[in-house]
């Protein structure tokens, strides 16, 4: 039996508002892709900053390698 139910993995307060949905629908696909790319690189920068704070002894190369490893194996 195949279920067509959508399972939400976000909390209710994390869901976009109707206004946000309307704005996203008005955007071109290129603009939405650009925003997604910006979000991705910002997430990588934040993860690198967190790793530097947790491991001040690590080199930038080690931080970069760990960020790459974490994002390569990320599930969500």
C-alpha positions as CSV (number, residue, x, y, z in Angstrom):
1,X,0.0,0.0,0.0
2,X,1.4,3.4,-1.0
3,X,0.7,6.3,1.2
4,X,0.6,9.8,-0.4
5,X,0.7,11.5,3.0
6,X,3.2,14.3,3.4
7,X,5.3,13.9,6.6
8,X,6.5,17.3,7.9
9,X,9.9,17.4,9.5
10,X,9.7,20.9,10.8
11,X,8.1,22.3,13.9
12,X,4.9,24.3,13.5
13,X,6.7,27.6,14.3
14,X,9.3,26.8,11.6
15,X,6.8,26.6,8.8
16,X,6.6,29.4,6.3
17,X,3.8,31.9,6.7
18,X,1.3,32.4,3.9
19,X,3.1,35.7,3.1
20,X,6.4,33.9,2.8
21,X,4.9,31.2,0.6
22,X,3.4,33.9,-1.7
23,X,6.8,35.6,-2.0
24,X,8.6,32.4,-2.8
25,X,5.9,31.5,-5.5
26,X,6.5,34.9,-7.1
27,X,10.3,34.3,-7.4
28,X,11.8,32.9,-10.5
29,X,13.4,29.4,-10.2
30,X,16.8,31.0,-10.6
31,X,16.2,33.3,-7.6
32,X,15.0,30.4,-5.5
33,X,18.1,28.4,-6.5
34,X,20.3,31.4,-5.7
35,X,18.7,31.7,-2.2
36,X,19.2,28.0,-1.6
37,X,22.8,28.2,-2.6
38,X,23.3,31.2,-0.2
39,X,21.7,29.3,2.6
40,X,24.0,26.3,1.9
41,X,27.2,28.3,2.0
42,X,26.1,30.2,5.1
43,X,25.4,26.9,6.9
44,X,28.9,25.8,6.0
45,X,30.4,29.0,7.3
46,X,28.5,28.7,10.6
47,X,29.6,25.1,11.0
48,X,33.2,26.1,10.4
49,X,32.9,28.9,13.0
50,X,31.4,26.4,15.5
51,X,34.2,23.9,14.8
52,X,36.9,26.6,15.3
53,X,35.3,27.5,18.7
54,X,35.2,23.9,19.8
55,X,38.7,23.0,18.5
56,X,40.9,26.2,18.6
57,X,44.0,24.0,18.1
58,X,42.8,22.8,14.6
59,X,44.3,24.3,11.5
60,X,42.1,25.9,8.8
61,X,42.7,22.9,6.7
62,X,41.5,20.5,9.4
63,X,38.4,22.7,9.9
64,X,37.7,22.7,6.1
65,X,38.1,19.0,5.9
66,X,35.7,18.4,8.8
67,X,33.1,20.7,7.3
68,X,33.4,18.9,4.1
69,X,33.1,15.5,5.8
70,X,30.0,16.6,7.8
71,X,28.2,18.0,4.8
72,X,29.1,15.1,2.7
73,X,27.4,12.7,5.2
74,X,24.5,15.0,6.3
75,X,21.1,13.5,6.3
76,X,18.9,16.5,6.9
